């Protein structure tokens, strides 16, 4: 077994492999060759003015392989294996497909959007010219909503599966090896498309299938169990089971399930705004006024505050990032955040959102479990009306928003389609506005200088999670009323982010294999 050693070093030393080797040898009291240790964990400790880097190092005995005990992947030829239909090629769907190939089943992935290379062109047209393709955008297409995002690969929910398998599988398909050791690993939206395409190649090379531009409009049901899907063009794709990993923006899928009287449950979700600061300001706050220099990353933050019994918190914080248009309909405006691998934009942004429980929705909606979806849609429509047309977003200076003042002029903003001055404090529902304002004030007490008119709030951030859960049995992972249907990932209400979706995809794949083999 390797020996685990902890080191705490100044940032310049932690960036120098030879300095790490010297410090490790000094701590152990004898020389250590460079091929006998690996950095298992790296994190920044900026709680005090003297900033340090904490390293967790595994030291191996002479002749012991550093790869011992690491996840291994063995893909089978599944060309003649039993087919399993997977709806959605996001992280849940892709990782379910990869795991099924390992287990000896043929995944048949059905994706409404386009392959990632073509999808990039549609995203560029949305950013530069405001042209929205309703089936190929930041939410729909190969890789799902995570492809054009920061690519964060950390999760706080580690009891549901082996998150290390997810990181190693990303590394196997081209991700930087640093994701295996960083405390808060990320890939970056400039690198994720190539990794997603490499995963598709693995699936197809071993006999799996991925069908793009194929919108699912119904399930195929035979003998009381789900056996496949019907497409918008009338064709059917059949399998031995159906994994439903369609993501939280596929609202038509929820409506299809409702029409089939397949049980859905309302659950808590969150909505709010996206706030953007100059990255230099966040660096100064988090690094105690010190210059970041060459050895520290763009500073991030994670903020939480209870306000009137509801959580107000930062979501998808993107240091050195950009705000992007995440709309899927022309009559609704949604924003999100992303960053490249180097995180070198001069801006830092994060969603600041308010927890919404089913009972908080102001009008009791006859749609029942779909009430949360309709509430999201209403707020997105209001944001669109208060924007500048197309996907030009409504925005306000942060200090003005907190103090109920209009902003006649706006600071520079990273949002590519542009922003227009709008008094968000006048049209956001009071249940959101008042909690957001109180939350910002609390955040300013934790991070002095957070409230400033050099920062901007942009509306609206409404797709943090699904307001619906598709209920499944906790042991079989099948829908409680439809055998053979396996709800999966964020859209089903069981995950929230790339890693947790991928972990859920692997768990569901194992449950499918167990179902089909008894």
Order of alpha helices (4+ residues) and beta strands (2+ residues): beta-alpha-alpha-beta-beta-beta-alpha-beta-alpha-alpha-alpha-beta-beta-beta-beta-beta-alpha-beta-beta-alpha-beta-beta-beta-beta-beta-alpha-beta-alpha-beta-alpha-alpha-beta-beta-beta-alpha
